[in-house]
Amino acid sequence: MTEVGSALLRAGNRVLDLTQPVVMGVLNITPDSFSDGGTFYRHQQLDVNLVVNQAQQMLAQGAQILDVGGESSRPGADPVSAAEELARVMPVLERLLELDTMVSLDTYKPGVAAQAIAAGCHLINDISGARSGEMLEVVARTEAALCLMHMQGDPQTMQAQPEYSDVCAQVAMFLQQQLQHAQRLGIALDRLLVDPGFGFGKTLEHNLALLRRLPELSDGLMQAGLPVPVLVGLSRKSMLEALTQRVVEDRLAGSVACATLAVFNGAKVVRAHDVAATVDAIAVAQAVRNG
């Protein structure tokens, strides 16, 4: 199996060794995310101390990146303004940046990303894949890292009727084009990640095909001279409901199975809600992969 991606991810003032796969812990500080929306709210107000406590627990369990989200991207979710998103994320980022770890912000808004990076945020996780181009310009002016994700449509419409002639080929083509654009603006490959976007404008069949053919994505990146690490986000997603008939709270086993398969197929970063179990699963998957 092809090993793809720099062994190092450079993000602001931090460097992360990706020789072995790592877990990115999910911290959704939204009232309406599909899995953990409202978790950090008391009396309808965000409690930053609850977020920090959860972050510290995730780090103790083995997470090496913390990914903060201030706007729900579940199917059908309504967008929020940049001002509202900043009001949610900035107090959290300020506290998390005091911890000894890499901190990521899940946002597609260039203005939000710019302020977060100025505050010290290391990585921007952009579900739109920087389609507008402005996000690339924002990141290019800094030393921050960027994850480019593929999404067909937007959260409000993406699951209405997603169609592809070849989902794997089309996702790969989009990601390669965005990586090339990033390079032209001066963003080095060791500051970039890609995410095929499981569940973002994909049916169950599309998601399974992407997971099965993940090595093709990695091989294609290598052949195009774009050897960047692959990040996957499969934790608790609705594809697991279709496969197991489990509600969100009962999808741990399915999530761990997906993480195991993704790492065995070459993923370097696994975005997860359940850190401890995912860390154990990917350790086993990587040991078998290294063989």
VODO-508392 format. One record per residue (C-alpha): x, y, z; residue number from 1. Coordinates in Angstrom, 2 decimals. Each point is the difference from the previous one (the first is absolute). Example, Ala and Ser with C-alpha at 12.3 -4.5 7.8 and 13.67 -1.06 7.14 Angstrom:
SITE | 12.30 | -4.50 | 7.80 | 1
SITE | 1.37 | 3.44 | -0.66 | 2
This chain:
SITE | 0.00 | 0.00 | 0.00 | 1
SITE | 1.28 | 3.43 | -0.93 | 2
SITE | 1.08 | 2.29 | 2.82 | 3
SITE | -1.09 | 3.52 | -0.89 | 4
SITE | 0.66 | 3.31 | 1.66 | 5
SITE | 2.82 | 1.78 | 1.68 | 6
SITE | 1.01 | -1.52 | 3.32 | 7
SITE | -0.42 | 3.49 | 1.47 | 8
SITE | -2.91 | 2.43 | 0.07 | 9
SITE | 1.17 | 3.57 | 0.56 | 10
SITE | -2.69 | 2.22 | 1.49 | 11
SITE | 0.90 | 3.39 | 1.39 | 12
SITE | 2.48 | -0.48 | 2.81 | 13
SITE | -0.67 | -3.73 | 0.29 | 14
SITE | 1.23 | -3.06 | -1.88 | 15
SITE | -1.87 | -3.31 | 0.15 | 16
SITE | 1.59 | -3.34 | -0.81 | 17
SITE | -2.30 | -2.01 | -2.27 | 18
SITE | 2.24 | -3.03 | -0.32 | 19
SITE | -2.78 | -1.71 | 1.92 | 20
SITE | -3.69 | 0.98 | -0.37 | 21
SITE | -1.39 | 2.45 | 2.55 | 22
SITE | -3.43 | 0.82 | 1.41 | 23
SITE | -1.64 | 3.41 | -0.28 | 24
SITE | -2.47 | 0.50 | 2.84 | 25
SITE | -3.30 | 1.69 | -0.93 | 26
SITE | -1.24 | 2.91 | 2.13 | 27
SITE | -3.25 | 1.34 | -1.46 | 28
SITE | -0.91 | 3.15 | 1.94 | 29
SITE | -3.31 | 0.34 | -1.79 | 30
SITE | -3.54 | -0.40 | 1.33 | 31
SITE | -1.06 | -2.08 | -3.00 | 32
SITE | 2.73 | -2.35 | -1.27 | 33
SITE | -1.30 | -3.45 | -0.94 | 34
SITE | 1.86 | -1.93 | 2.71 | 35
SITE | 1.13 | 2.22 | 2.85 | 36
SITE | -1.89 | 3.25 | -0.56 | 37
SITE | -0.71 | 1.79 | 3.27 | 38
SITE | 2.44 | -2.13 | 2.01 | 39
SITE | 1.92 | 3.01 | 1.25 | 40
SITE | -2.97 | 2.26 | 0.75 | 41
SITE | -1.51 | 0.83 | 3.39 | 42
SITE | -3.21 | 2.00 | 0.14 | 43
SITE | 0.38 | 0.65 | -3.76 | 44
SITE | 3.45 | 1.54 | 0.54 | 45
SITE | 3.30 | -1.49 | -1.15 | 46
SITE | 2.12 | -1.11 | 2.97 | 47
SITE | 3.64 | 0.20 | -1.11 | 48
SITE | 1.16 | -1.93 | 3.07 | 49
SITE | -2.00 | -3.03 | -1.16 | 50
SITE | 1.76 | 0.17 | -3.38 | 51
SITE | 3.44 | 0.23 | 1.61 | 52
SITE | -0.75 | -2.95 | 2.29 | 53
SITE | -1.06 | -2.11 | -2.97 | 54
SITE | 3.08 | 1.10 | -1.95 | 55
SITE | 2.30 | -1.00 | 2.86 | 56
SITE | -1.70 | -3.38 | 0.19 | 57
SITE | 0.46 | -0.53 | -3.73 | 58
SITE | 3.68 | 0.86 | 0.23 | 59
SITE | 0.42 | -2.41 | 2.91 | 60
SITE | -1.63 | -2.71 | -2.15 | 61
SITE | 2.48 | 0.59 | -2.83 | 62
SITE | -1.42 | 2.67 | -2.31 | 63
SITE | 2.73 | 2.05 | -1.68 | 64
SITE | -2.23 | 2.63 | -1.63 | 65
SITE | -3.08 | 1.76 | 1.37 | 66
SITE | -2.54 | 1.10 | -2.63 | 67
SITE | -2.38 | 2.76 | 1.09 | 68
SITE | -3.24 | 0.57 | -1.92 | 69
SITE | -2.18 | 3.07 | 0.44 | 70
SITE | -2.59 | -0.70 | -2.71 | 71
SITE | -1.89 | -3.22 | -0.60 | 72
SITE | 0.61 | -1.66 | -3.37 | 73
SITE | -2.62 | -2.73 | 0.43 | 74
SITE | -2.27 | -0.52 | -3.02 | 75
SITE | -2.61 | 2.75 | -0.12 | 76
SITE | 1.75 | 2.22 | 2.54 | 77
SITE | -0.59 | 3.74 | -0.27 | 78
SITE | 3.13 | 2.15 | -0.37 | 79
SITE | 1.05 | 2.43 | 2.73 | 80
SITE | 1.57 | 3.41 | -0.44 | 81
SITE | 3.74 | 0.54 | 0.31 | 82
SITE | -0.64 | 2.15 | 3.07 | 83
SITE | -1.95 | -2.78 | 1.73 | 84
SITE | 2.62 | -2.60 | -0.91 | 85
SITE | 2.80 | 2.20 | 1.34 | 86
SITE | -1.93 | 0.63 | 3.21 | 87
SITE | -0.19 | -3.75 | 0.53 | 88
SITE | 3.51 | -1.07 | -0.98 | 89
SITE | 2.38 | 2.76 | 1.10 | 90
SITE | -0.43 | -0.43 | 3.79 | 91
SITE | 0.50 | -3.75 | -0.46 | 92
SITE | 3.05 | 0.35 | -2.25 | 93
SITE | 1.65 | 2.37 | 2.47 | 94
SITE | -0.24 | -2.64 | 2.74 | 95
SITE | 0.92 | -3.00 | -2.15 | 96
SITE | 3.07 | 1.74 | -1.40 | 97
SITE | 1.39 | -0.03 | 3.54 | 98
SITE | 0.14 | -3.82 | -0.21 | 99
SITE | 2.97 | -1.87 | -1.43 | 100
SITE | -1.63 | -1.20 | -3.21 | 101
SITE | -0.94 | 0.94 | -3.56 | 102
SITE | -3.29 | 1.90 | -0.21 | 103
SITE | -2.17 | -0.03 | -3.13 | 104
SITE | -3.03 | 2.09 | -0.89 | 105
SITE | -2.74 | -1.50 | -2.15 | 106
SITE | -1.13 | 2.98 | -2.11 | 107
SITE | -0.55 | 0.90 | -3.64 | 108
SITE | -0.13 | 3.77 | 0.59 | 109
SITE | 3.27 | 1.77 | -0.90 | 110
SITE | -0.65 | 2.87 | 2.41 | 111
SITE | -0.54 | -2.39 | 2.92 | 112
SITE | 3.10 | -1.96 | -0.98 | 113
SITE | 2.11 | 3.17 | -0.18 | 114
SITE | -0.92 | 1.05 | 3.53 | 115
SITE | 0.52 | -3.51 | 1.36 | 116
SITE | 3.45 | -0.27 | -1.58 | 117
SITE | 0.94 | 3.44 | 1.32 | 118
SITE | -0.89 | -1.29 | 3.49 | 119
SITE | 2.32 | -2.98 | -0.47 | 120
SITE | -2.20 | -2.72 | -1.54 | 121
SITE | 2.22 | -2.55 | -1.75 | 122
SITE | -2.29 | -1.66 | -2.55 | 123
SITE | -3.09 | 0.99 | -1.98 | 124
SITE | -2.33 | -2.87 | -0.87 | 125
SITE | -2.06 | 1.27 | -2.96 | 126
SITE | -3.01 | -2.15 | -0.97 | 127
SITE | -0.43 | 2.01 | -3.22 | 128
SITE | 3.47 | -0.92 | -1.22 | 129
SITE | 0.78 | 3.71 | -0.44 | 130
SITE | -2.15 | 0.13 | -3.12 | 131
SITE | -0.24 | 3.79 | 0.07 | 132
SITE | 3.78 | 0.38 | -0.02 | 133
SITE | -0.04 | 2.67 | 2.71 | 134
SITE | 0.74 | -2.57 | 2.71 | 135
SITE | 3.16 | -1.01 | -1.83 | 136
SITE | 1.09 | 3.63 | -0.12 | 137
SITE | -0.61 | 0.40 | 3.73 | 138
SITE | 2.01 | -3.10 | 0.90 | 139
SITE | 2.77 | 0.82 | -2.49 | 140
SITE | 0.76 | 3.20 | 1.91 | 141
SITE | 0.69 | -2.01 | 3.17 | 142
SITE | 1.83 | -3.12 | 1.16 | 143
SITE | -3.21 | -1.85 | 0.90 | 144
SITE | -0.96 | -3.36 | -1.50 | 145
SITE | -3.15 | -0.69 | -2.03 | 146
SITE | -2.19 | -3.05 | -0.51 | 147
SITE | -1.90 | 0.01 | -3.29 | 148
SITE | -3.19 | -2.06 | 0.01 | 149
SITE | -2.25 | -1.00 | -2.87 | 150
SITE | -3.69 | 0.83 | 0.28 | 151
SITE | -2.63 | -0.11 | -2.73 | 152
SITE | -2.37 | 2.93 | 0.56 | 153
SITE | -0.33 | 1.51 | 3.47 | 154
SITE | -1.31 | -1.30 | 3.35 | 155
SITE | -3.54 | 1.18 | -0.76 | 156
SITE | -0.25 | -1.88 | -3.31 | 157
SITE | 2.84 | -2.52 | -0.16 | 158
SITE | -2.03 | -3.09 | 0.82 | 159
SITE | -2.98 | 0.84 | -2.22 | 160
SITE | 1.12 | -2.08 | -2.98 | 161
SITE | 3.79 | -0.38 | -0.27 | 162
SITE | 1.15 | -1.43 | -3.34 | 163
SITE | 3.37 | -0.97 | -1.43 | 164
SITE | 1.12 | -1.89 | -3.09 | 165
SITE | 2.98 | -1.26 | 2.06 | 166
SITE | 0.05 | 1.36 | 3.54 | 167
SITE | 3.61 | -0.98 | 0.71 | 168
SITE | 1.37 | 1.48 | -3.21 | 169
SITE | -1.97 | 3.23 | 0.37 | 170
SITE | 0.95 | 0.50 | 3.65 | 171
SITE | 3.65 | -0.65 | -0.84 | 172
SITE | -0.07 | 2.46 | -2.92 | 173
SITE | -1.48 | 2.77 | 2.15 | 174
SITE | 2.51 | -0.51 | 2.80 | 175
SITE | 2.94 | -0.07 | -2.40 | 176
SITE | -1.15 | 3.23 | -1.63 | 177
SITE | -0.32 | 1.74 | 3.36 | 178
SITE | 3.41 | -1.23 | 1.12 | 179
SITE | 1.57 | 1.34 | -3.18 | 180
SITE | -1.71 | 3.35 | 0.54 | 181
SITE | 1.33 | 0.07 | 3.58 | 182
SITE | 3.51 | -0.72 | -1.24 | 183
SITE | -0.19 | 2.83 | -2.54 | 184
SITE | -0.80 | 2.38 | 2.85 | 185
SITE | 3.02 | -1.20 | 1.94 | 186
SITE | -1.52 | -2.44 | 2.49 | 187
SITE | 2.51 | -2.82 | 0.41 | 188
SITE | -1.21 | -3.59 | -0.26 | 189
SITE | 1.10 | -0.71 | 3.58 | 190
SITE | -2.65 | 2.51 | 1.14 | 191
SITE | -2.85 | -1.77 | -1.82 | 192
SITE | -2.41 | -2.86 | 0.64 | 193
SITE | -2.90 | -1.35 | -2.09 | 194
SITE | -3.32 | -1.51 | 1.07 | 195
SITE | -2.29 | -1.88 | -2.43 | 196
SITE | -3.01 | 1.31 | 1.92 | 197
SITE | -1.93 | -3.06 | 1.14 | 198
SITE | -3.67 | 0.90 | 0.33 | 199
SITE | 0.34 | 3.39 | -1.66 | 200
SITE | -2.04 | -0.35 | -3.17 | 201
SITE | 0.38 | -3.79 | -0.15 | 202
SITE | -2.40 | -2.93 | 0.23 | 203
SITE | 0.79 | -3.12 | 2.01 | 204
SITE | 1.31 | -1.64 | -3.17 | 205
SITE | 2.26 | 2.99 | -0.72 | 206
SITE | 1.39 | -0.10 | 3.54 | 207
SITE | 0.71 | -3.72 | -0.15 | 208
SITE | 1.70 | 0.37 | -3.37 | 209
SITE | 2.22 | 2.79 | 1.32 | 210
SITE | 0.97 | -2.03 | 3.06 | 211
SITE | 0.69 | -3.11 | -2.07 | 212
SITE | 2.00 | 1.91 | -2.60 | 213
SITE | 1.88 | 2.31 | 2.36 | 214
SITE | 3.34 | -1.42 | -1.20 | 215
SITE | -0.85 | 1.25 | -3.51 | 216
SITE | -0.31 | 3.54 | 1.34 | 217
SITE | 3.39 | -0.27 | 1.67 | 218
SITE | 1.60 | -1.55 | -3.08 | 219
SITE | -1.48 | 2.70 | -2.22 | 220
SITE | 1.39 | 2.75 | 2.23 | 221
SITE | 3.43 | -1.61 | -0.12 | 222
SITE | -0.07 | -0.37 | -3.77 | 223
SITE | -1.05 | 3.66 | -0.37 | 224
SITE | 2.97 | 1.10 | 2.11 | 225
SITE | -2.28 | 0.96 | 2.89 | 226
SITE | 0.93 | -2.38 | 2.82 | 227
SITE | -2.13 | 1.48 | 2.78 | 228
SITE | -1.57 | -1.91 | 2.91 | 229
SITE | -3.63 | -1.09 | -0.12 | 230
SITE | -2.37 | 0.92 | 2.83 | 231
SITE | -3.29 | -1.84 | 0.47 | 232
SITE | -3.10 | 0.86 | 2.00 | 233
SITE | -2.34 | -2.96 | 0.42 | 234
SITE | -0.82 | 0.18 | 3.69 | 235
SITE | -3.68 | -0.62 | 0.85 | 236
SITE | -1.16 | 1.00 | -3.49 | 237
SITE | -3.39 | -0.83 | -1.50 | 238
SITE | 1.50 | -2.66 | -2.27 | 239
SITE | 0.36 | -2.05 | 3.20 | 240
SITE | -3.70 | 0.37 | 0.69 | 241
SITE | -0.70 | -1.42 | -3.45 | 242
SITE | 2.38 | -2.90 | 0.59 | 243
SITE | -0.75 | -0.81 | 3.65 | 244
SITE | -3.35 | 1.67 | 0.80 | 245
SITE | 1.69 | 1.56 | 3.04 | 246
SITE | -0.80 | 3.46 | 1.35 | 247
SITE | 2.82 | 2.54 | 0.27 | 248
SITE | 0.87 | -0.86 | 3.61 | 249
SITE | 0.39 | -3.71 | -0.87 | 250
SITE | 2.34 | 0.26 | -2.97 | 251
SITE | 3.31 | -0.52 | 1.78 | 252
SITE | 0.63 | -3.48 | -1.42 | 253
SITE | -0.83 | 1.09 | -3.54 | 254
SITE | 2.17 | 3.10 | 0.33 | 255
SITE | 2.94 | -2.05 | 1.22 | 256
SITE | -0.44 | -2.45 | -2.87 | 257
SITE | 0.08 | 2.87 | -2.49 | 258
SITE | 3.10 | 1.50 | 1.61 | 259
SITE | 1.74 | -3.37 | -0.14 | 260
SITE | -0.78 | -0.47 | -3.69 | 261
SITE | 1.01 | 3.58 | -0.83 | 262
SITE | 3.41 | -0.32 | 1.65 | 263
SITE | 0.58 | -3.41 | -1.56 | 264
SITE | -0.72 | 1.70 | -3.34 | 265
SITE | 2.50 | 2.77 | 0.64 | 266
SITE | -1.69 | 2.81 | 1.96 | 267
SITE | 2.38 | 1.96 | 2.21 | 268
SITE | -2.44 | 2.08 | 2.07 | 269
SITE | -3.29 | -1.31 | 1.42 | 270
SITE | -2.54 | 2.52 | 1.24 | 271
SITE | -1.93 | -1.55 | 2.90 | 272
SITE | -2.37 | 0.72 | 2.86 | 273
SITE | 1.04 | -3.12 | 1.95 | 274
SITE | 3.74 | 0.46 | 0.35 | 275
SITE | 1.15 | -2.85 | 2.24 | 276
SITE | -1.66 | -2.77 | -2.02 | 277
SITE | 1.13 | 1.53 | -3.29 | 278
SITE | 3.63 | 0.29 | 1.14 | 279
SITE | 0.01 | -3.71 | 0.87 | 280
SITE | -1.67 | -0.98 | -3.27 | 281
SITE | 2.39 | 1.89 | -2.24 | 282
SITE | 3.00 | -1.36 | 1.89 | 283
SITE | -1.15 | -3.52 | -0.87 | 284
SITE | -0.80 | 0.94 | -3.60 | 285
SITE | 3.40 | 1.61 | -0.50 | 286
SITE | 1.82 | -2.97 | 1.53 | 287
SITE | -1.72 | -2.35 | -2.44 | 288
SITE | 0.62 | 2.41 | -2.89 | 289
SITE | 3.71 | 0.21 | 0.81 | 290
SITE | -0.01 | -3.79 | 0.10 | 291
